Amino acid sequence: MAKRPAKHVVELEHAAIPWLLAVAVATAAPHAQHLPLWISLLVACVLLWRSWLWQQNTHLPGRWPLALLVMTGVAGIGWQFHTLFGRDAGVALLVFFMAFKPMEMKTRRDAMVVVMLGFFLLLTHYFYSQSIPTGLWLLASTTLLAATLIRLHGGNQPVSTIFRYAGLLLAQAIPFMVIVFLLFPRISGPLWGLPQDAYSGLTGLSDKMSPGSLNNLIQSGAIAFRVQFSGDLPEKSQLYWRGPVLNDYDGQTWRVNASALPRPIQPPTIESQGKTYSYVMTLEPHNQRWLLALDLPAALPSDSAIAPTFETRAKDPLVSRARYAFTSTIDYVANRHENPDQLRRALHLPPEINPRSRELANTWRLKFESPEQISNAALLMFRQEAYFYTLRPPLLGQQVIDDFLFNTRRGFCEHFASAYVFLMRAAGVPARVVTGYQGGEINPVDGYLTVRQSDAHAWAEIWLADKGWIRVDPTAAVAPSRIELGIEAALPAGDPLPALVRIDTDWLRRLRNRWEAGNNAWNQWVLGYNPARQREVLSRLGLHEPDWLNMTAVLASLCGFALLIVTALTLYRRNTLTPAQRAWHRFCRKLNPLGIVRAEWEGPLAFSKRVARERPELARVAAEAAGHFADLHYGTGQPVQLHRLRECTRSLTDLLKLRTTSRRNPV
């Protein structure tokens, strides 16, 4: 039986190894912020170890020690994440393998595995972030990967030349990238959609509230949503963005009433009493169904409904950035005639808790004749007595409301809203807690109203006969600047808030506004290119009802057309000669009458040696011309060498004329 021929193995150049280590660092380093610390340290140590081995030009570790280290690392990742599947565990494994693969890298084939693993690892960065910095980092890393491929297969060349070729390759791919982006079918939902960690990291309001829960959210400067009004916008003090309404209370925590979630048999009645506002809201994903409309919505987007407690709910949880068009009114009468079940829920309190607060509420009920007077008494107490607005309230005991009202007297919006609603219910006034966001800041660069997580807020509603549900904000009684100017104006300087929110320097604020406007444009036109936006674009292109057959045909046609253009430009560039090439070709043509014709494949140095063999008298000028052209075309030649190359052509002409004259006039 004939033996199979041995495969040709190309050894890896020693000078190419730093390129591959740079690839490993560029593709793995950004994941350090998502990985456990021990994995990041292990990966860093392994890559430093491999760099030291390269510098010392010593042997790599044996196969069995490496196998033991790899098995130990994989077991550690399994122990850390309790699985080897899913987003976080899978990314950890890829980063781990990227660090260890260079430890056994000896051939070009091994190097290709590192490069391909680098391309795949780049995709995983979009699982965590799709921002502009991430895109720029991945573009730079892709350029490095392409340059590494050129270095592996093209040999040792100047670094600038390698990166110029890599940039040219990526530039040629841009038309295809744009065509695929516009026409490839869009998929709703996040890039990662497998097990439990599919939506991990999404933050926002919760369906429950206890002391300290909003406090944690407010310390984030992340953007919750952006709003673009079609006309004038309300005063900042009227910007209440309604989220979940909390009806159930167990003495510690307020929760959404589960029975209020389904679509009501009869929708709530909202009577607009004044101007309405139309706007488009771009919501960041929060994995919940509420849409945070301006209080209260008068017209809803499709696939949404209004709950009995007036919050707008989408059909499915919001797991990706989405745009919604609303019309809202800020002057209204809501449910003038309320369902008795809703009123009973708005009066329920657990028995035998907060006795001092109950006693105070009972005193008001006996003293005052109307619910409005009872509400005013509570607000007057907050306004005139020593209550303080702070993000650092003392811890409360078992009797939460009593401890806050009569002992600590320091709290945040959730403390004041919770205490107010408890007092109202204890006094016989239907009341409930509303959570959401209050305020926002106009970005003068793009005109969008930006609402951050730090604008999270809690307020209250009471129901009055013939007036419906009335918004009451107890925080405004204690810290009116919170509602008029924003949270940063209401809190003392020592309270924790993101530095991004507390910016008071003009140039820093302008820089932040420009950066956020750029991010918003990126979100609207790139990340926000969803199926609906794609259908809109295709309709403008003449595909009013596109299906996969039409889209495939258009995609193939445009890609083919782009390929023709790129090919034509490449051929044009190939046929366009540089000044050095024109001078060299002119020199070579001068030798044609002597029967010395340069072949297309023949390099300048090889051609000059052939000239020296066939015409020794022309050896010096041919060697000089070939040297100048080689420096100019392949190396780092100087402009003066182009002049000397042309001088060589003139010298060759003189030599040929002298030779011809000698033949005609022999001595």
C-alpha positions as CSV (number, residue, x, y, z in Angstrom):
1,M,0.0,0.0,0.0
2,A,1.4,3.3,-1.1
3,K,2.2,5.8,1.7
4,R,0.5,9.1,1.7
5,P,2.9,12.0,1.0
6,A,3.9,13.9,4.1
7,K,2.1,17.2,4.5
8,H,4.4,20.2,4.1
9,V,4.7,21.9,7.5
10,V,5.6,25.6,7.5
11,E,7.4,26.5,10.7
12,L,6.3,29.7,12.4
13,E,8.8,32.6,12.1
14,H,10.2,33.8,15.5
15,A,9.6,37.4,14.5
16,A,5.9,36.7,13.8
17,I,5.1,35.6,17.3
18,P,4.6,39.2,18.7
19,W,1.9,39.8,16.2
20,L,0.0,36.8,17.5
21,L,0.4,37.8,21.1
22,A,-0.9,41.3,20.2
23,V,-3.9,39.6,18.6
24,A,-4.5,37.6,21.8
25,V,-4.3,40.8,24.0
26,A,-6.5,42.9,21.7
27,T,-9.3,40.4,21.4
28,A,-9.3,39.2,25.0
29,A,-8.4,42.3,27.1
30,P,-11.8,44.1,27.0
31,H,-13.5,41.0,28.6
32,A,-11.5,41.6,31.8
33,Q,-14.4,43.9,33.0
34,H,-16.9,41.0,32.7
35,L,-14.8,38.0,33.8
36,P,-14.0,37.0,37.4
37,L,-10.7,38.5,38.6
38,W,-8.9,35.1,38.9
39,I,-9.6,34.3,35.2
40,S,-8.3,37.7,34.1
41,L,-5.1,37.3,36.2
42,L,-4.5,33.8,34.9
43,V,-4.9,34.9,31.3
44,A,-2.5,37.8,31.9
45,C,0.1,35.6,33.5
46,V,0.0,33.1,30.7
47,L,0.4,35.7,28.0
48,L,3.3,37.3,29.9
49,W,4.9,33.9,30.3
50,R,4.6,33.3,26.6
51,S,6.1,36.7,25.9
52,W,9.1,35.9,28.2
53,L,9.6,32.6,26.4
54,W,9.6,34.4,23.0
55,Q,12.1,37.0,24.3
56,Q,14.4,34.3,25.7
57,N,13.9,32.2,22.5
58,T,13.6,29.1,24.7
59,H,11.5,25.9,24.4
60,L,7.8,25.8,25.0
61,P,6.3,23.7,27.9
62,G,5.6,20.1,27.3
63,R,2.2,18.8,26.2
64,W,1.3,17.1,29.4
65,P,1.9,20.1,31.8
66,L,-0.1,22.3,29.4
67,A,-2.9,19.7,29.3
68,L,-3.0,19.6,33.1
69,L,-3.2,23.4,33.3
70,V,-6.0,23.6,30.7
71,M,-8.1,20.9,32.4
72,T,-7.7,22.7,35.7
73,G,-8.7,26.0,34.2
74,V,-11.8,24.5,32.5
75,A,-12.8,22.9,35.8
76,G,-12.4,26.2,37.5
77,I,-14.6,28.0,34.9
78,G,-17.2,25.3,35.4
79,W,-17.1,25.7,39.2
80,Q,-17.3,29.5,38.8
81,F,-20.4,29.6,36.5
82,H,-21.9,26.2,37.5
83,T,-22.0,25.4,33.8
84,L,-19.8,25.4,30.7
85,F,-22.6,26.7,28.5
86,G,-24.3,30.1,28.2
87,R,-22.9,33.5,27.4
88,D,-20.6,34.2,30.4
89,A,-19.1,30.7,30.7
90,G,-18.7,30.4,26.9
91,V,-16.8,33.7,26.7
92,A,-14.6,32.7,29.6
93,L,-13.7,29.5,27.9
94,L,-12.8,31.4,24.6
95,V,-10.6,33.9,26.5
96,F,-8.9,31.0,28.3
97,F,-8.2,29.1,25.1
98,M,-6.9,32.3,23.4
99,A,-4.4,32.6,26.2
100,F,-3.2,29.0,26.2
101,K,-3.1,28.4,22.4
102,P,0.1,30.4,21.9
103,M,1.8,28.2,24.4
104,E,1.8,25.3,21.9
105,M,2.2,27.5,18.8
106,K,5.0,26.2,16.5
107,T,3.7,26.2,13.0
108,R,1.9,28.5,10.7
109,R,-1.2,26.3,11.1
110,D,-1.2,26.9,14.8
111,A,-0.9,30.6,14.1
112,M,-3.9,30.5,11.9
113,V,-5.9,28.9,14.7
114,V,-5.1,31.9,16.9
115,V,-6.1,34.3,14.2
116,M,-9.4,32.6,13.5
117,L,-10.1,32.3,17.3
118,G,-9.4,36.1,17.5
119,F,-12.0,36.8,14.8
120,F,-14.6,34.7,16.6
121,L,-13.7,36.2,20.0
122,L,-14.3,39.7,18.6
123,L,-18.0,38.9,18.0
124,T,-18.5,38.1,21.7
125,H,-17.8,41.7,22.7
126,Y,-21.2,42.7,21.3
127,F,-22.8,40.4,23.8
128,Y,-22.0,43.0,26.5
129,S,-21.8,46.3,24.7
130,Q,-22.7,47.7,21.3
131,S,-21.5,51.2,21.9
132,I,-19.3,53.4,19.7
133,P,-16.1,52.7,21.7
134,T,-16.7,49.0,21.4
135,G,-17.2,49.4,17.6
136,L,-13.9,51.4,17.3
137,W,-12.0,48.9,19.3
138,L,-13.3,46.0,17.2
139,L,-12.4,47.9,14.0
140,A,-8.9,48.4,15.2
141,S,-8.6,44.7,16.3
142,T,-9.9,43.5,12.9
143,T,-7.3,45.6,11.2
144,L,-4.7,44.0,13.5
145,L,-6.0,40.5,12.6
146,A,-5.8,41.3,8.9
147,A,-2.3,42.7,9.3
148,T,-1.3,39.5,11.2
149,L,-2.5,37.4,8.3
150,I,-0.5,39.5,5.9
151,R,2.6,39.1,8.1
152,L,2.2,35.4,8.4
153,H,1.9,34.8,4.6
154,G,3.8,37.8,3.2
155,G,7.0,37.5,5.3
156,N,8.9,40.3,7.0
157,Q,7.9,43.7,5.7
158,P,7.8,47.2,7.1
159,V,5.0,47.5,9.7
160,S,3.6,50.6,7.9
161,T,3.3,48.6,4.6
162,I,1.5,45.7,6.4
163,F,-1.1,48.0,8.0
164,R,-1.6,49.9,4.7
165,Y,-2.4,46.7,2.9
166,A,-4.7,45.6,5.8
167,G,-6.5,48.9,5.7
168,L,-7.0,48.6,1.9
169,L,-8.5,45.2,2.3
170,L,-11.0,46.5,5.0
171,A,-11.8,49.5,2.8
172,Q,-12.7,47.2,-0.1
173,A,-15.1,45.3,2.3
174,I,-17.0,48.5,3.3
175,P,-19.5,48.4,0.3
176,F,-20.4,44.8,1.1
177,M,-20.8,45.6,4.8
178,V,-23.2,48.4,4.0
179,I,-25.3,46.3,1.6
180,V,-25.5,43.3,4.0
181,F,-26.4,45.7,6.9
182,L,-29.3,47.2,4.9
183,L,-30.7,44.1,3.3
184,F,-29.9,41.1,5.5
185,P,-33.1,40.2,7.5
186,R,-33.1,41.9,10.9
187,I,-33.8,39.8,14.0
188,S,-35.7,41.3,16.9
189,G,-34.2,40.8,20.4
190,P,-30.7,40.9,21.8
191,L,-27.7,39.4,20.1
192,W,-27.5,36.7,22.7
193,G,-30.7,34.8,23.4
194,L,-29.8,31.6,25.2
195,P,-30.1,30.5,28.8
196,Q,-30.7,32.6,31.9
197,D,-27.9,35.1,31.3
198,A,-29.5,36.3,28.1
199,Y,-30.8,39.5,29.7
200,S,-28.5,39.8,32.7
201,G,-27.2,43.2,33.3
202,L,-30.4,45.0,32.3
203,T,-31.3,47.6,35.0
204,G,-34.3,49.8,35.7
205,L,-37.3,50.1,37.9
206,S,-38.6,47.0,39.7
207,D,-42.1,45.8,40.4
208,K,-41.5,46.3,44.1
209,M,-40.1,49.0,46.4
210,S,-38.6,48.9,49.8
211,P,-36.4,51.4,51.7
212,G,-33.2,51.7,49.7
213,S,-34.3,50.1,46.5
214,L,-34.6,53.4,44.5
215,N,-31.5,54.7,46.2
216,N,-29.3,52.1,44.5
217,L,-30.8,52.8,41.1
218,I,-30.4,56.6,41.5
219,Q,-26.6,56.2,42.0
220,S,-26.4,55.1,38.3
221,G,-25.8,57.8,35.6
222,A,-26.9,55.4,32.9
223,I,-29.5,56.6,30.4
224,A,-33.0,55.2,31.0
225,F,-34.6,56.7,27.8
226,R,-34.5,59.6,25.4
227,V,-37.5,61.6,24.2
228,Q,-38.0,63.8,21.1
229,F,-41.0,66.1,21.3
230,S,-42.6,67.2,18.1
231,G,-43.3,70.6,19.5
232,D,-43.0,72.4,22.8
233,L,-42.4,70.3,25.9
234,P,-43.9,70.7,29.4
235,E,-42.1,72.4,32.3
236,K,-39.6,70.3,34.1
237,S,-41.8,70.1,37.1
238,Q,-44.5,68.4,35.0
239,L,-42.3,65.7,33.6
240,Y,-43.5,62.7,35.4
241,W,-42.8,59.5,33.5
242,R,-45.1,56.8,34.8
243,G,-43.8,53.4,35.6
244,P,-45.2,50.5,37.8
245,V,-47.9,51.4,40.3
246,L,-47.5,49.7,43.7
247,N,-50.7,48.8,45.5
248,D,-49.8,46.0,47.9
249,Y,-48.0,46.6,51.2
250,D,-46.7,44.1,53.7
251,G,-45.2,46.4,56.2
252,Q,-41.8,46.5,54.5
253,T,-42.2,46.3,50.7
254,W,-44.7,47.8,48.2
255,R,-45.5,45.6,45.3
256,V,-47.5,45.7,42.0
257,N,-50.9,44.0,42.5
258,A,-50.8,40.9,40.3
259,S,-54.5,41.0,39.5
260,A,-54.0,44.5,37.9
261,L,-51.7,43.2,35.2
262,P,-54.1,41.7,32.7
263,R,-55.9,43.9,30.2
264,P,-59.0,45.4,31.9
265,I,-62.4,44.6,30.6
266,Q,-63.2,48.3,30.5
267,P,-60.2,50.6,29.8
268,P,-59.5,53.4,32.2
269,T,-61.2,56.8,31.5
270,I,-58.8,59.7,31.0
271,E,-60.4,63.0,30.4
272,S,-57.9,65.5,28.9
273,Q,-58.4,69.0,30.4
274,G,-55.7,70.9,28.4
275,K,-52.9,70.7,25.9
276,T,-51.5,67.3,24.6
277,Y,-47.9,66.6,23.8
278,S,-46.7,64.3,21.0
279,Y,-43.3,62.7,21.3
280,V,-41.2,59.7,20.3
281,M,-39.5,57.8,23.2
282,T,-36.4,55.6,22.7
283,L,-36.3,53.2,25.6
284,E,-33.2,51.4,26.8
285,P,-33.9,47.7,27.5
286,H,-35.0,46.9,31.1
287,N,-36.6,43.4,30.7
288,Q,-40.0,44.7,31.9
289,R,-43.2,45.5,30.1
290,W,-43.8,49.1,31.3
291,L,-43.1,51.8,28.7
292,L,-42.8,54.9,31.0
293,A,-45.1,57.3,29.2
294,L,-45.5,60.9,30.2
295,D,-48.2,61.0,32.9
296,L,-50.9,60.4,31.5
297,P,-51.0,58.8,28.0
298,A,-53.8,59.9,25.7
299,A,-52.7,57.8,22.6
300,L,-50.7,54.6,22.8
301,P,-48.4,52.9,20.4
302,S,-49.4,49.6,18.7
303,D,-49.0,46.3,20.7
304,S,-49.4,48.1,24.0
305,A,-52.3,48.7,26.4
306,I,-53.0,50.8,29.5
307,A,-53.4,49.0,32.8
308,P,-56.2,49.8,35.3
309,T,-53.6,51.8,37.2
310,F,-52.7,53.8,34.1
311,E,-49.2,52.6,33.3
312,T,-48.6,51.7,29.7
313,R,-47.6,48.1,29.2
314,A,-46.1,46.4,26.1
315,K,-47.1,43.0,24.9
316,D,-43.7,41.5,25.7
317,P,-40.8,42.5,28.0
318,L,-38.5,45.1,26.6
319,V,-35.2,43.3,25.9
320,S,-33.8,45.5,23.3
321,R,-33.7,49.2,22.6
322,A,-37.1,50.3,21.1
323,R,-38.9,53.5,19.9
324,Y,-42.5,54.3,20.8
325,A,-44.7,57.2,19.7
326,F,-47.0,58.6,22.3
327,T,-49.4,61.4,22.9
328,S,-49.9,62.5,26.5
329,T,-51.7,65.0,28.6
330,I,-50.5,66.5,31.9
331,D,-53.9,68.1,32.8
332,Y,-56.5,65.4,33.2
333,V,-59.2,63.8,35.2
334,A,-58.5,60.0,35.6
335,N,-61.2,57.5,36.5
336,R,-63.7,60.0,37.9
337,H,-65.8,56.9,38.8
338,E,-63.4,54.2,40.0
339,N,-63.9,50.5,40.3
340,P,-64.8,49.5,43.9
341,D,-62.1,46.8,43.8
342,Q,-59.4,49.3,43.0
343,L,-60.5,51.5,45.9
344,R,-60.5,48.6,48.3
345,R,-57.0,47.8,47.3
346,A,-56.0,51.4,47.7
347,L,-57.2,51.3,51.4
348,H,-55.7,48.0,52.5
349,L,-53.1,48.0,55.2
350,P,-51.6,45.1,57.2
351,P,-53.0,45.0,60.7
352,E,-51.0,46.0,63.9
353,I,-48.1,47.8,62.3
354,N,-47.0,51.4,62.8
355,P,-49.3,52.3,65.6
356,R,-48.1,55.8,66.1
357,S,-48.7,56.6,62.4
358,R,-52.1,55.1,62.6
359,E,-52.9,57.3,65.6
360,L,-51.7,60.4,63.8
361,A,-53.9,59.5,60.7
362,N,-56.9,58.9,62.9
363,T,-56.5,62.3,64.5
364,W,-56.6,63.9,61.1
365,R,-59.6,61.9,60.1
366,L,-61.5,63.2,63.1
367,K,-60.3,66.7,62.8
368,F,-60.7,67.4,59.1
369,E,-63.8,67.1,57.0
370,S,-62.4,66.3,53.5
371,P,-59.7,64.1,52.0
372,E,-58.0,67.2,50.6
373,Q,-57.6,68.6,54.1
374,I,-56.1,65.4,55.3
375,S,-53.6,65.4,52.4
376,N,-52.7,69.0,53.0
377,A,-52.1,68.2,56.7
378,A,-49.5,65.5,55.8
379,L,-47.8,67.7,53.3
380,L,-47.7,70.6,55.8
381,M,-46.1,68.3,58.3
382,F,-43.3,67.4,55.8
383,R,-42.8,71.0,54.8
384,Q,-42.7,72.6,58.3
385,E,-41.2,70.0,60.5
386,A,-37.5,68.9,60.5
387,Y,-37.6,66.3,57.7
388,F,-34.5,66.0,55.5
389,Y,-34.0,64.8,51.9
390,T,-30.9,62.5,51.6
391,L,-29.6,59.5,49.8
392,R,-28.0,58.3,53.1
393,P,-30.9,57.8,55.4
394,P,-30.4,55.8,58.7
395,L,-31.5,52.2,58.9
396,L,-35.1,51.7,59.9
397,G,-36.5,49.2,62.4
398,Q,-39.4,46.8,62.2
399,Q,-42.0,49.6,62.3
400,V,-40.7,51.3,59.2
401,I,-43.2,54.2,58.9
402,D,-43.2,55.0,62.6
403,D,-39.4,55.0,62.7
404,F,-39.1,57.3,59.7
405,L,-41.8,59.7,60.7
406,F,-41.0,60.1,64.4
407,N,-37.3,59.1,64.8
408,T,-34.9,59.4,61.8
409,R,-36.9,61.9,59.7
410,R,-34.3,61.5,57.0
411,G,-35.1,59.8,53.7
412,F,-35.4,59.7,50.0
413,C,-38.4,59.9,47.7
414,E,-39.4,56.3,48.4
415,H,-39.5,57.1,52.2
416,F,-41.7,60.1,51.8
417,A,-44.1,58.5,49.2
418,S,-44.4,55.3,51.3
419,A,-45.1,57.3,54.5
420,Y,-47.6,59.5,52.8
421,V,-49.6,56.7,51.3
422,F,-49.6,54.8,54.6
423,L,-51.0,57.9,56.4
424,M,-53.7,58.4,53.7
425,R,-54.9,54.8,53.8
426,A,-54.9,54.9,57.6
427,A,-57.0,58.0,57.4
428,G,-59.5,56.4,55.0
429,V,-58.3,58.1,51.8
430,P,-57.6,55.7,48.9
431,A,-53.9,56.1,47.9
432,R,-51.1,54.2,46.2
433,V,-47.4,54.6,45.3
434,V,-46.3,55.4,41.8
435,T,-42.8,54.8,40.6
436,G,-41.1,56.1,37.5
437,Y,-38.8,59.0,36.6
438,Q,-39.1,62.7,37.1
439,G,-37.5,65.4,35.0
440,G,-34.8,65.1,32.4
441,E,-32.3,67.3,30.7
442,I,-32.4,68.6,27.1
443,N,-29.3,67.9,25.1
444,P,-28.7,71.1,23.1
445,V,-26.7,69.2,20.4
446,D,-29.6,67.0,19.1
447,G,-32.6,68.4,21.0
448,Y,-33.4,65.1,22.8
449,L,-34.6,65.1,26.4
450,T,-32.3,62.7,28.3
451,V,-33.7,60.9,31.3
452,R,-31.2,58.9,33.4
453,Q,-31.5,56.2,36.0
454,S,-30.6,58.9,38.5
455,D,-33.9,60.6,37.7
456,A,-35.8,57.6,39.2
457,H,-38.6,58.8,41.5
458,A,-41.5,57.7,43.6
459,W,-44.6,59.8,44.2
460,A,-48.2,59.1,45.4
461,E,-51.8,59.3,44.1
462,I,-55.0,59.7,46.0
463,W,-58.5,59.3,44.8
464,L,-61.1,62.0,45.4
465,A,-64.8,61.7,44.6
466,D,-65.7,63.4,41.3
467,K,-62.0,64.3,40.7
468,G,-60.5,60.9,40.2
469,W,-56.9,60.1,40.9
470,I,-54.8,63.1,41.8
471,R,-51.0,63.1,41.8
472,V,-49.4,64.2,45.1
473,D,-45.6,64.4,45.4
474,P,-44.5,64.5,49.1
475,T,-40.9,65.0,48.1
476,A,-41.8,68.4,46.6
477,A,-42.9,69.4,50.1
478,V,-39.5,68.6,51.6
479,A,-37.2,69.3,48.7
480,P,-38.9,71.4,46.0
481,S,-35.6,71.9,44.2
482,R,-35.7,68.1,43.4
483,I,-38.7,68.7,41.2
484,E,-37.9,72.1,39.8
485,L,-34.1,71.7,39.1
486,G,-33.3,68.0,39.4
487,I,-31.8,65.6,41.9
488,E,-28.3,67.1,41.8
489,A,-29.7,70.4,43.0
490,A,-31.6,68.9,45.9
491,L,-28.9,66.6,47.5
492,P,-26.1,67.8,49.7
493,A,-22.6,67.7,48.2
494,G,-21.6,64.6,50.2
495,D,-24.4,62.4,49.0
496,P,-23.4,59.8,46.4
497,L,-24.3,60.6,42.8
498,P,-22.5,59.7,39.6
499,A,-19.9,62.3,38.6
500,L,-21.5,62.4,35.2
501,V,-24.7,63.8,36.8
502,R,-22.9,66.3,39.0
503,I,-20.9,68.0,36.1
504,D,-21.1,71.7,36.6
505,T,-18.2,72.8,34.3
506,D,-19.4,74.2,31.0
507,W,-16.8,72.6,28.7
508,L,-17.3,69.2,30.4
509,R,-21.0,69.5,30.0
510,R,-20.6,70.4,26.4
511,L,-18.3,67.5,25.9
512,R,-20.8,65.1,27.5
513,N,-23.6,66.5,25.4
514,R,-21.7,65.9,22.2
515,W,-20.7,62.5,23.2
516,E,-24.2,61.5,24.2
517,A,-25.6,63.0,21.0
518,G,-23.2,60.9,19.0
519,N,-24.2,57.8,20.9
520,N,-27.9,58.7,20.3
521,A,-27.3,58.9,16.6
522,W,-25.5,55.6,16.7
523,N,-28.4,54.1,18.6
524,Q,-31.1,55.5,16.3
525,W,-29.5,54.7,12.9
526,V,-27.3,51.7,13.5
527,L,-28.4,49.8,16.6
528,G,-32.0,50.9,16.1
529,Y,-32.1,49.5,12.6
530,N,-34.8,47.0,13.5
531,P,-37.2,45.0,11.3
532,A,-39.6,48.0,11.2
533,R,-36.9,50.4,10.1
534,Q,-35.6,47.9,7.6
535,R,-39.1,47.6,6.0
536,E,-39.2,51.4,5.8
537,V,-35.9,51.6,4.0
538,L,-36.8,48.8,1.6
539,S,-40.1,50.5,0.8
540,R,-38.1,53.6,-0.3
541,L,-36.0,51.3,-2.5
542,G,-39.2,50.0,-4.2
543,L,-39.7,46.8,-2.2
544,H,-43.0,47.5,-0.6
545,E,-43.7,44.0,0.6
546,P,-40.3,42.3,0.7
547,D,-39.9,38.6,1.3
548,W,-36.8,36.5,1.6
549,L,-36.7,35.8,-2.2
550,N,-36.8,39.5,-3.2
551,M,-34.3,40.4,-0.5
552,T,-32.0,37.6,-1.5
553,A,-32.1,38.7,-5.2
554,V,-31.5,42.3,-4.4
555,L,-28.7,41.4,-2.0
556,A,-27.0,39.2,-4.6
557,S,-27.4,41.8,-7.3
558,L,-26.0,44.7,-5.2
559,C,-23.1,42.6,-3.9
560,G,-22.3,41.5,-7.5
561,F,-22.3,45.1,-8.6
562,A,-20.1,46.2,-5.7
563,L,-17.7,43.3,-6.6
564,L,-17.5,44.6,-10.2
565,I,-16.7,48.1,-9.0
566,V,-14.0,46.9,-6.6
567,T,-12.5,44.7,-9.3
568,A,-12.4,47.5,-11.8
569,L,-10.7,49.8,-9.3
570,T,-8.2,47.1,-8.4
571,L,-7.4,46.5,-12.1
572,Y,-7.1,50.3,-12.7
573,R,-4.7,50.7,-9.8
574,R,-2.8,47.7,-11.0
575,N,-2.4,49.2,-14.5
576,T,-1.5,52.7,-13.2
577,L,2.3,52.9,-13.0
578,T,4.2,54.9,-10.4
579,P,7.0,57.3,-11.6
580,A,9.6,54.7,-10.5
581,Q,7.9,52.0,-12.5
582,R,7.7,54.2,-15.6
583,A,11.4,55.0,-15.3
584,W,12.3,51.4,-14.9
585,H,10.2,50.2,-17.8
586,R,11.8,52.9,-20.0
587,F,15.3,51.6,-18.9
588,C,14.3,48.0,-19.8
589,R,12.9,49.0,-23.2
590,K,16.2,50.5,-24.1
591,L,17.7,47.0,-23.9
592,N,15.1,45.4,-26.2
593,P,17.1,46.1,-29.5
594,L,20.0,44.1,-28.0
595,G,17.7,41.1,-27.6
596,I,17.5,41.5,-23.8
597,V,13.8,41.5,-23.0
598,R,12.7,41.4,-19.3
599,A,10.1,38.9,-18.5
600,E,7.0,39.9,-16.5
601,W,8.0,37.7,-13.6
602,E,11.6,38.8,-13.5
603,G,12.6,41.0,-10.6
604,P,15.0,44.0,-11.0
605,L,18.0,42.4,-9.3
606,A,17.6,39.1,-11.2
607,F,17.3,41.0,-14.5
608,S,20.4,43.1,-13.8
609,K,22.4,39.9,-13.2
610,R,21.2,38.5,-16.5
611,V,22.2,41.7,-18.3
612,A,25.6,41.4,-16.7
613,R,26.0,37.9,-18.0
614,E,24.8,38.7,-21.6
615,R,26.4,42.2,-21.9
616,P,29.2,42.6,-19.4
617,E,29.9,46.2,-20.6
618,L,26.4,47.2,-19.3
619,A,26.7,45.4,-15.9
620,R,27.5,48.5,-13.9
621,V,24.6,50.7,-15.2
622,A,22.1,47.8,-15.0
623,A,23.1,47.0,-11.4
624,E,22.8,50.7,-10.4
625,A,19.4,51.2,-12.1
626,A,18.0,47.9,-10.6
627,G,19.2,48.9,-7.1
628,H,17.5,52.3,-7.3
629,F,14.3,50.8,-8.6
630,A,14.3,48.1,-5.9
631,D,14.7,50.7,-3.2
632,L,12.0,52.9,-4.6
633,H,9.4,50.2,-5.3
634,Y,10.1,47.7,-2.5
635,G,11.9,49.6,0.2
636,T,12.3,53.0,1.6
637,G,13.9,54.8,-1.3
638,Q,14.6,58.5,-1.4
639,P,13.3,60.9,-4.0
640,V,16.8,61.6,-5.3
641,Q,17.0,57.9,-6.4
642,L,14.3,58.5,-9.0
643,H,16.5,61.1,-10.5
644,R,19.4,58.8,-10.5
645,L,17.3,56.0,-12.1
646,R,16.5,58.4,-14.9
647,E,20.2,59.3,-15.2
648,C,20.9,55.6,-15.6
649,T,18.5,55.5,-18.6
650,R,20.4,58.4,-20.2
651,S,23.7,56.8,-19.5
652,L,22.5,53.6,-21.1
653,T,21.4,55.6,-24.1
654,D,24.8,57.1,-24.4
655,L,26.5,53.7,-24.1
656,L,24.3,52.3,-26.8
657,K,25.0,55.3,-29.1
658,L,28.7,54.9,-28.6
659,R,28.5,51.2,-29.4
660,T,26.6,51.9,-32.6
661,T,29.1,54.6,-33.6
662,S,32.0,52.2,-33.0
663,R,30.4,49.7,-35.3
664,R,29.9,52.2,-38.1
665,N,33.3,53.7,-37.9
666,P,35.8,50.9,-37.1
667,V,39.4,51.9,-36.5
